[in-house]
Amino acid sequence: MLHSTATVAAFCALLVALGGASHPVRSATLTGTVKDANQAPVPGAEVGLPLLSKYATTDDSGGYRIADVPAGVHTLRVRRVGFLEYTGVVDVPASGSVERNVGAPRPSWES
């Protein structure tokens, strides 16, 4: 079965148009620090967006970075052995970065 060049070209143009119709996912980077009640950094804390399965571990200065976070409101969770779990909300913009610093709740043995 032979197809005319115009038919093939039209079909290819349609495929390109359909493929290009999708919108790129907009995302940003979430950064911040985790500190205790005395403003000392909390290294080794797990900072995460559980519904997105995106996690980072704080460095020696309590800093963390989670890249490629989709725009929107997300639940932020911070956990570390010896501290109470923190859960909050972060509103991530469509691009760029957002900083969210967290004060780690008191140690669990003080509750």
C-alpha positions as CSV (number, residue, x, y, z in Angstrom):
1,M,0.0,0.0,0.0
2,L,1.5,3.3,-1.1
3,H,1.1,6.5,0.9
4,S,1.4,9.9,-0.6
5,T,4.2,12.2,0.6
6,A,1.6,14.7,1.8
7,T,-0.2,12.0,3.9
8,V,3.0,10.9,5.5
9,A,4.1,14.5,6.2
10,A,0.7,15.3,7.7
11,F,0.8,12.2,9.9
12,C,4.3,13.1,11.1
13,A,3.2,16.7,11.8
14,L,0.3,15.3,13.9
15,L,2.6,13.1,15.9
16,V,5.0,16.0,16.6
17,A,2.0,18.3,17.6
18,L,0.6,15.7,19.9
19,G,4.0,15.0,21.5
20,G,4.6,18.8,21.9
21,A,1.1,19.3,23.5
22,S,2.2,18.0,26.9
23,H,3.3,20.7,29.3
24,P,6.7,20.3,31.0
25,V,6.5,19.5,34.7
26,R,7.3,22.5,36.7
27,S,9.5,22.0,39.7
28,A,11.8,23.7,42.1
29,T,14.4,22.9,44.7
30,L,13.6,22.7,48.4
31,T,16.5,23.7,50.8
32,G,16.8,24.6,54.4
33,T,18.4,23.7,57.7
34,V,17.3,21.7,60.7
35,K,18.3,23.1,64.2
36,D,17.5,22.1,67.7
37,A,16.0,24.3,70.4
38,N,19.5,25.8,71.1
39,Q,19.9,26.7,67.4
40,A,22.6,24.0,67.0
41,P,22.5,22.1,63.7
42,V,21.0,18.7,63.7
43,P,23.0,16.5,61.3
44,G,21.7,13.1,60.1
45,A,18.0,14.1,60.2
46,E,15.8,12.7,57.4
47,V,13.9,15.5,55.7
48,G,11.3,14.3,53.3
49,L,8.2,14.7,51.2
50,P,6.6,11.4,51.9
51,L,3.8,11.5,49.4
52,L,6.4,12.1,46.7
53,S,9.0,9.6,48.0
54,K,11.6,12.4,48.0
55,Y,14.1,12.5,50.9
56,A,17.4,14.0,51.9
57,T,19.6,13.7,55.0
58,T,20.9,16.8,56.7
59,D,24.7,17.4,56.6
60,D,27.0,18.4,59.4
61,S,25.6,22.0,59.4
62,G,22.0,20.7,59.4
63,G,21.5,21.7,55.8
64,Y,19.4,19.7,53.3
65,R,18.5,19.9,49.6
66,I,15.7,18.2,47.7
67,A,15.7,18.8,43.9
68,D,12.9,18.4,41.3
69,V,10.0,19.0,43.7
70,P,6.8,19.5,41.7
71,A,5.0,22.8,42.3
72,G,2.2,22.8,44.9
73,V,1.6,22.3,48.6
74,H,3.3,19.3,50.1
75,T,3.7,17.7,53.5
76,L,7.2,18.0,54.9
77,R,8.4,15.6,57.5
78,V,11.6,15.7,59.6
79,R,12.8,12.7,61.6
80,R,15.9,11.9,63.7
81,V,16.6,9.4,66.4
82,G,16.3,11.1,69.8
83,F,13.9,13.9,68.5
84,L,10.2,14.1,68.1
85,E,9.0,13.9,64.5
86,Y,8.1,17.2,62.8
87,T,5.4,17.4,60.2
88,G,4.5,20.6,58.4
89,V,3.4,22.0,55.0
90,V,5.6,23.7,52.4
91,D,4.3,25.5,49.3
92,V,6.7,24.9,46.4
93,P,6.7,27.4,43.5
94,A,6.7,26.4,39.9
95,S,10.4,27.1,39.4
96,G,13.4,28.3,41.3
97,S,13.8,27.4,44.9
98,V,12.2,27.7,48.3
99,E,13.8,27.6,51.7
100,R,12.2,26.0,54.7
101,N,14.1,26.0,57.9
102,V,12.9,23.7,60.7
103,G,13.4,23.8,64.4
104,A,13.6,20.2,65.5
105,P,11.2,19.3,68.3
106,R,12.7,18.6,71.7
107,P,14.4,15.3,72.3
108,S,11.9,12.5,72.7
109,W,13.0,11.7,76.3
110,E,12.0,15.2,77.4
111,S,8.3,14.8,76.3
